[in-house]
């Protein structure tokens, strides 16, 4: 008797054609679910939901806004989400408990009778620390393998930027680029909750446990009422719709009545955070790569000459003097452009960097890097204009009151950069 292939993907094992057909079957099944609450977060700008502001600049949630779920909803006591998301989920959970007692839903459904949190906010800071260490090791291995040794900061930066010019196309280096990469998900935003522990690759189980559940319709209607969207690819993942009217009523309790105020007060610019610690990041990488002296072997006729290259040792103050602020910011700007705009020529990058530096120096502040430079490079454009042009266009798009609120919140939250050698990127 011939083996009958599963209609839906049970895992990622199998030949490519079968997996493609099974995946297509699942997507067609999900498309048959006509509720707008079931949402495709793998399309367009929604891929970055909760990790970028309205202007596509990468952001991270202020951890001071995170709140734990009540004990009855926690599989583990450590799960947290943004405060108003926690409030809304707790209320919806109580609604499910009441519905089960009143016989409105099946009382024996594993996941859709009594809602429990299996995953929620996951710290992008901790993930970036691990990512950073891996980058450090890979760069040191590159230096040793290619014997491109350096003796001072200038030589170090030349080799590093040459290395990053190729690697950042696929493996991001800076914190804002990491936030937008596939290393992060909506779970890093504090706006998402998962109420099951199922496999993301088992489409058959997704359908069985959720879409074919007798409580599915009640679940969809409840999510619609409380402002949650259901992730099409993981129907146990609930994502808060921060633009929903009922949601904004709850978020206003915490002083964030609009989407702009939420994104300005509740989230921090990943670029500004990266910039304030960029000098220390480079210093740490320099020290990491120079813990041991470099040995170089040269051949002169029949003689073998071994040289020892001892890189200059720097204190943090000496390193800061060797890499002054203007140079540091320019390196950062070039790097961000290499990460986001890989098609730009070196001359085009330099033109943009010069433009940004002129704006920053004229305003005696580096906040334009986080406010406008990031907004420009994170959008598609055919021709690059001046930063002042984008500043004025952003004001026109937002309107005077919203723009003023955005600027004041940004200034209050980011402050004036006094140092680029903060110990590390850390939560607030």
N, C-alpha and C positions, 0 to 999 in steps of 0.2 A: 504494500500500500504506500503510495507516494506521500511524502511529508508535505503538509499544507503550511504554507508560509503565514505567519501572523499578519493580520490586517494592519495592525499598528506596531510601531517600533517598541520592543520590550527592553532594548538596551542598544548600545552602539556596536555590538558585535554583528558581523555579517558583511556581505559584499556591498559595494557602494550603490549599485542599482537598486537592490532590495531596500536598503536604508532610505534611499531617496523616495521610492514609491511609498513606503510606510509613513515617512514624514509627511509626504503630500496628502496622504489619506487623513492624517491627523489634522492638518491645517484646514482641509476641506470640511472636516467634521466641526472644527471650531468655528469656521465661517458660517456654518448653519445655525450657530447660536447668535441670534440677531440682536441680543441685548447690547446696547452701547457701553454697558458696564464692563463687559469682557473686552479687554483692550490689548492691542499689539504694541508692546514697548520695544520691539526690535526694528522699528521703522523710523527713518528720518531723525529728527531732533529728539524724539521721545526716548531714544537710546540713552541719552544723557539726563533723563528726568531726575530732578532732585540733586544733580551734581553741577548744574550750571544755572546762572541767572537768566532773566529774560533776554539779555544781550549776549548770551552764550559764553560768558566768562565763567571759568571753573570756580566753584565754591565748596566749602565744607561747613557742616553744621557746627554751631557753638555748643559744645558738650554741656555747658551750664543749663541749656534748655531741655536736656534729656531727663526723662522721668521713668521710674520703674513701673511695670505693670503690677496689678494687685496679685497677691500670692496665689489665688485660685486659678489665675490665667497662665501662670508661669510653669513651664516644665522645669526650668531652672530659675533661680531667683535673680539672676544677673541681667535679664533682658530689659532693654530700655528702648524708648522712642521719643520723638519730640513731644513735649508736654501735651499739646492739644490733640495729637494723634493718639497718645495713650488714653486721654479722656474719652475720645470718641469710640475707640475700640472697646474700652471697658463697658461703655454704655451698650454697645451692640452685643457684646458678650452676655450681658444681663438679659437683653431681649431674647436671645437664643435660649437661655435657661428658663425664662418664663414660658416661651413657646413650647418647650419640651414638657413642662409641667401641665400645660393646658391642652396638650395633645395636638398642637398645631403642626408639629414636626415629628419625624420618627425619633424616638428616644434612644435608639441603639446605633446610630450612625457613628463610626469611629472618629470622624473629624468634624462633621457638621451638625452635631447635637450640642455639645459643650465646647466652645471655642477655646483652644489652648495655643500659647505662643511657643513655637519651636525655634524660630530665628527672628531677630529684629535688627536693631542697629549694630553694625560692625565697624570698628574704628579704622578709618583710612590711614590714620597716623601710624598705627602699629604695622599695618600692611606696607606702608611706604618705608619704614625703617628696615624691614626685611629685604625689600626691593633694593634699597640703597646699598646695603651690605653686599648683595649679590653683584651690583654694578661695580663696587669698589674692587671686589675680587677679580672680576672679569677684566677691568682696566689694568690692574697690576699684572695679571697673566699676559695681557697684550704687550705691556712694556717689556716684560722679561722675554717673551717669545720673539719679539721683533728687534730686541736689543736697542730700542729707541730710548736710551737712558737720558736723564736730565740732571742738571746740577743746581738749578734755581727755579724760582717761580715763573719767570718768563718762558723758559724752555718747557716747563711743566704745562703751562697753559696752551702753548703751541701744539704740543703732542695731544693733550686732552681734547682740544677743539677739533683737531683733525680726526681723532678717533670717534668723537660724538657725531661728527658730520654724517657718518654712515650708520651708526648704531641707533640713533634716535628716531630714525624712520620707522623702525619696528619696535624698539624697546625704549620707552620714554625715560628721560633723566630727571626733569624738574617735577616738582610736586603738582603744579596745575595740569601738566600733560599726563601725569600718572592718574590724576583724578578722572580725566576723560577717557583713559585707556580701558581696555577690557579687563585689566586687573581689578577694577572697581565696578560695583553694581549699584542699583537703587537702594540696596541694604545699607550702603555707606551714607545715605542721606538722612536717616532717622525718620523717613516718611513711609517705610515699608515694614510689613509684618508677615511672617509665614506661619500658617496654622496647621502644617503637616510636615512630616519628615520623609516624604517620598523622593524617589530618584528623579532628577530633571530629565534623564534620558529615557525613562520608561513611559512612553505615551499611552500604552495600553492601560497602565495602572492609573494614570491621570483621568482617563475617561471612566474607568470602573469606579474609582473612589469618589469622584466629584461629579462629572457631568451625568452619570447614571445614578447618582445618589437620589433617594426620594426627597431629600432636603435641598436639592440643587436650586430649584426655583425660589424657595424661601431665602436661600443664601444670596442669590442674585438680587432679589428685591431689597433685602436688608442692606447690601452693599450700596445699592442705588440710593436708599434713604439716608444712609449715614455718610455718604461722600467718598466711599472707597471704590477704586477700580480693581478689577480682577485681571491679573496678568494672564494673557492667553497661553503663554508657554509654560506657566506654572500656576494653575488655577487655585492653588492654596496660598498664593502670594497676593496680599492686599496692599494697594498703593494709594495713599491719600491724594485726593484731587484738591489741591490747595486753592483752586479758583472757584470751587463750588460755594454757593451762597451760604448754605448751612455750616460748612466748614469754617468759613471766614467769621461767622458769628462766634464760634468757639475760640478760634485763634485770637479774636479781638480781646478776649479775657486776659490775654498775655501781652497786650499792647501791639498786636500785629494784625490789624483789620483788613489789610490789602495784601495782594501778592507781592507788590514792590516793598512794602514795609516788612513783610516776612523775610524776603530774600536779602534785604539790607540789614535788618536787625538780628535775624536768626541765623544768618550764614556769613562766613568770612571769606574774603578774597583769597583763593589759594595762591594766586600770583604774589600778592603783597606778603603773605606768610613766607613764601619761598624766597622772595627778595631779601627780607630782613635777616634770613639765616644763610644766604647764598655764600657769603664770605667764609663763614664757619664750615659750611659743607665742603668748599674747596680746600680749606686748611686741613680738615680731617682727612680728605682724600690724599693730599700731599703727604701728610704724616704716615698714613696707612701704606703708601707705596714706597716710603723711604725708611722703613724700619730696619732694613738691612742695606748694606752697601751693594752697589752693582759691580759685577765682575765682567770685564771685557777682554776677549782673547783676540790678538792680532797676529798676523803672519808677516814676517819680514825676511824674505828669502827662505833659508832653512831654519830660521829662528822663530820660536814661539814666544810672543810677548804678552804677558797677562797684566792688565791694568785694573786698578780698583778705582771706581768712580764713587766718590762720597758726596751725595747731594747736600747742599747747604741746609743747615738746621735753622728753623725759624721759631721764635716765640709767636704767639698770636698777634702781639703788637707789631713785631717785625714784619710778619706776613701782611698785615693790614697796611703797613707803610709801603711794602713792595707792590701791593695791588690796591691802588687808591680807588676811591669811591667811583669816580667817573669810568675808570677802566672796568671795574667790577660790574657796574650796571650795563655797560656796553656788551660785555661778554654774555650777560644774562639775556639781553634783548636778542642778540645774534642766535643764541641757543634756542630761545622760544620760537624764533622765526624758522629755524631749521626743523623744529619739531612740528610746527603747524603748517608751514608754507614751503614744502620741499621743492617746489618748482621755481622758486626765486633764485636769480643769479646772485653772486656775491655782491655785485655793484648795487642791485636793487635792495638787498638786505641792508647794506651800508647807508643807503639813502633814507630808508625808514628809521634806522637807528639814529641817524643824525637829526631827523625830524623830531623824534621822541625826546632826545636829549635836549634839544633846543626848547621844547615846551616845558620840560621838567626844570631846567635851569632858569627859565623866565619866571616860573611860578615858585621857585625856591622850594620845590617839593617833588617827591617821586611818586606821589599818589596817582598821577596820570598813567603810570605803568599798569596799575591794577584797574583803574577806572575806564580808560579809553584804549590804550594799546591792546590790552587783552580782548576787548570788544571787537576791535578791528581784525585782529589775526585769527579770531575764532569764527569769523564769518567768511562766506565765499565772496570774492570780489573779482571784477575783471581788471580794474585799474586802481592802483593805490593812490589815494589822495592824502592831504595833510591831516595830521591829528586834529588840528583846529576845525577842519571841515567836519570830521566825525563828531567832535564835541558839539558843534552847533546842530548837526542833524539829529543827534541823540536828544538834545533839548526840545527840538521841534516835535519829535516822535512821542516823547513822554508828556509834554505839556509843562507849563511853568511850575505848577504846584508839585507834581510828582517828581519833576527833575530836581527841584529844590530839596525835597525830602530825601531823594536818592543821594544827592551830594552831601547834605548835612550828616546823614547816617553814615555814609562812607568815611567822611572825615573823622567823625566821632569814633567809629569802630576801628578804623585802620590807624589813625593818628599820623603824625609826622615821623618819618623814618629817621631815627637818630643813630642807628648802627646797622650794619649788614652782617654782624657777627653774633647774632642771637645764638644761644647754645644749640637749638634744634627746632624743628617744626613741632609745635606742641599744641594740644587742645586748649580751649578756653571754656 
